[in-house]
Amino acid sequence: MKVKTIVCGPLDVNCYVLYSDETKECCAIDPAAAEPVLKFIRENELICTHILLTHGHFDHIGGVAQLKKETGAKVCIHKDDAGMLISDHESFAVVANRHIEPAPADICFSGGESLKI
């Protein structure tokens, strides 16, 4: 498993892409912007299976909707933050005078789960 750090989004958040050279599968963690992540995925011919979110603030979720549309990856977040993926108020995007395209969660965690990537 390899890790690529991509600094992106309006507040220069660290997004991580975990990937395997063997299977070409990857997951993106906290994609604040889609384009730099998609560029890396395309350049390395990766298949994005999951988008993992540490929390739902606007500066961590800005690229989720586009990344999900273009890759078909499942969006994963803790159940307490799932509402942030569909609400500019809950994600605090309104505070920064921004709009984040809604991207509902596919998988909601409650704590203690593991995910094989």
matplotlib code that plots the C-alpha trace (Angstrom):
import matplotlib.pyplot as plt

x = [0.0, 1.3, 0.2, 0.1, -0.5, -2.3, -2.7, -5.9, -9.0, -9.7, -7.7, -4.9, -6.1, -4.1, -5.9, -4.5, -4.8, -4.0, -3.3, -1.9, 0.4, -0.7, -4.5, -4.6, -7.4, -7.3, -9.3, -9.2, -9.3, -10.7, -10.8, -11.1, -11.0, -11.7, -9.4, -6.0, -7.2, -8.7, -5.5, -3.4, -5.9, -5.8, -2.1, -1.6, -4.5, -6.1, -9.6, -11.1, -13.4, -14.0, -13.9, -13.2, -14.0, -12.5, -15.3, -17.8, -16.5, -16.6, -12.8, -12.6, -15.6, -15.4, -14.4, -16.6, -19.5, -17.4, -15.1, -18.0, -19.6, -16.5, -15.3, -18.4, -16.6, -18.6, -18.6, -17.9, -18.3, -19.2, -23.0, -22.9, -21.3, -23.4, -25.7, -22.8, -22.5, -25.9, -26.1, -24.0, -25.1, -24.0, -20.7, -20.1, -19.7, -22.0, -19.6, -17.0, -19.6, -19.3, -21.7, -20.7, -22.5, -24.4, -23.0, -24.9, -23.0, -23.1, -21.6, -22.0, -19.7, -20.6, -17.2, -15.1, -15.7, -12.9, -12.8, -10.7, -9.3]
y = [0.0, 3.4, 6.9, 10.0, 13.4, 16.0, 19.5, 21.0, 22.9, 26.5, 25.9, 23.7, 20.5, 17.3, 14.8, 11.3, 8.7, 5.2, 2.8, -0.5, -0.8, -4.4, -4.1, -0.4, 0.1, 3.2, 5.3, 9.0, 10.5, 14.1, 15.2, 18.9, 19.4, 16.8, 17.8, 17.3, 13.9, 12.9, 13.9, 11.6, 8.8, 9.1, 9.5, 6.3, 4.4, 3.8, 2.6, 4.6, 2.4, 4.5, 8.1, 8.3, 11.4, 12.1, 14.7, 16.7, 20.3, 22.1, 22.3, 18.4, 17.6, 20.0, 17.4, 14.5, 14.9, 15.3, 12.5, 10.2, 11.0, 10.4, 7.2, 5.6, 5.4, 4.9, 7.8, 6.8, 9.0, 8.7, 8.7, 11.9, 13.8, 12.4, 15.4, 17.7, 16.1, 17.5, 20.8, 23.9, 25.0, 21.8, 21.7, 25.4, 26.2, 29.2, 30.7, 30.8, 32.0, 28.7, 26.1, 22.4, 20.1, 17.5, 14.0, 11.7, 9.0, 5.4, 4.0, 5.5, 4.3, 4.4, 3.4, 0.3, -0.8, -1.8, -1.5, -3.6, -1.4]
z = [0.0, -0.9, 0.2, -1.9, -0.1, -2.2, -0.7, -2.1, -1.5, -0.2, 3.0, 1.7, 3.4, 3.2, 1.1, 1.0, -1.7, -0.5, -3.4, -4.5, -7.5, -7.8, -7.8, -8.9, -6.4, -4.2, -1.8, -1.3, 2.2, 2.7, -1.0, -0.5, -4.3, -6.9, -9.8, -8.2, -6.9, -10.2, -12.0, -9.8, -10.2, -14.0, -14.2, -12.2, -13.8, -10.4, -9.6, -6.7, -4.7, -1.6, -0.4, 3.3, 5.3, 8.7, 9.3, 7.3, 7.4, 4.0, 3.7, 3.7, 1.5, -1.4, -4.0, -2.8, -5.2, -8.3, -7.3, -6.6, -10.0, -11.9, -10.1, -8.6, -5.3, -2.1, 0.3, 3.9, 7.0, 10.7, 11.1, 13.2, 10.4, 7.5, 7.5, 6.7, 3.2, 2.2, 4.1, 3.6, 7.1, 8.8, 6.9, 7.8, 4.1, 4.6, 7.0, 4.2, 1.7, -0.2, -1.6, -1.6, -4.0, -1.9, -1.9, 0.5, 2.3, 1.1, 4.2, 7.7, 10.5, 14.1, 15.5, 15.6, 12.1, 9.7, 5.9, 3.6, 0.8]

ax = plt.figure().add_subplot(projection="3d")
ax.plot(x, y, z, "-o")
ax.set_aspect("equal")
plt.show()
